[in-house]
């Protein structure tokens, strides 16, 4: 059973990695969910979780610096990524399943950019 889950809107983890590492070390959340991670391929999963205590699920925004979602799941749990349909490509979406003794839970992390409604439809 999950007893310690943290949700936050980081508005950039790039300049808050030390704070992230302190949160992981002190609070030891079983699941950490972050919106507006602002990460890209220059920040590896090993930089996000240098201890390797978590499985890292992330969807970085490719077109701009902002946005992106991230989930860290304690390695004490069995979890696996679920592929998200391309029809959601205008949002940052990450999906995974968490397997516990009680059940399997599907967790969806979604960030909808503020200009979403102004984007043209294809």
N, C-alpha and C positions, 0 to 999 in steps of 0.2 A: 504494500500500500504506500502511496506517495503522501508524505506528511510535510514536506518542505519544498514548496514551489515558489519561485520568485518571478514576477513579471515586471518588465521595465521598458520605458521608451528612452533609449540612450542618447538620441540625437548626437551620435557619433561615438563609437567605442575607440576610434583611432587615437584620440587624445585622452582616453580614460582607461587604458589597459591596466595601469597600476591599480586603479580603483576596482576594476573588474576582478583582478587577481586577489585583491584583499577581500572582496565579497565572497569569492569562491573559497578562500582559505578560512575565513571566520564564520560565515553562515553555513557553508557546505550545503547549498541547496541541492535537492535531488534532481530538480528540473529548473533551469533558468531560461526564460523566454525573453527575447529582446526584439523590439521593433526599432526602426531607424538606426540600424547598426552602422551604416555608412562604410562598410568594409568592401574591399575588392581583393583581387588575386594577389596583391602585394602583401597582404596580411594572411599568413598561413594559419591553419587550424592549430598548429603547435604554438603559435604566438598567442592565440586566443586562450588555449588551455595548455600551458607549459608542463603541467604535471601529468597529463594524459589520463586524468580521472573521469573524463566525460567523453561521450560520443557527441561529436559536433555535427549539427545539421544547420545548413545555412543557404540562403538564397540572396546573393549580392545583386544589387542593381547594376546593370552593365552600362546603361546609357548616361548616367550622371553620378555625382559623388554621393548624394544623399540616399535615403531609403534603405532597403534591405532588411532581412529578418534573420534571426539566429536562435537556435535552441541548443542548449547543452543538457544532456541527459546523463546522469550518473551511470558509470559502468556497472554499478550494482544491479541495474535493470537490464533486461534484454529488450532491445528496441531495434527497429529497422525502418528505413526510409520507404515512403510510398510515393510513386511518381504522380505528379499533378498534371492534369490535362493542359495542353497548350492554349486552351480557350481562356485560361487565367493569366496569360502572359503580360497583361497590362498592370498586374499587381505583383508584389513579391509574395510568394506563397511557399511555405515549406510544410511538409506533412510527414508524420512518422507514427508508427504504432508502438505502444509501450505494453509489454507483456508482464503481467503480475500474477500472483497466485490466485487472485480473485477473478480477473478477466483480462481482456485485451482492450486497450483504449486507443482510439485514433485521435491524435492531436494535430490540429491545423493552426499554423501561425501565419497570419496574413497582415500585410501592410498595404493599404490603398493610398496612393499618393494624393495630395490635396487637389491637384489639377486633374484628377481622374475623370470627372464629369465634362471637362473641357476638351478631352482627347477625342479625336474623330473616331468613328466606328468603322470597322473594316468589314 
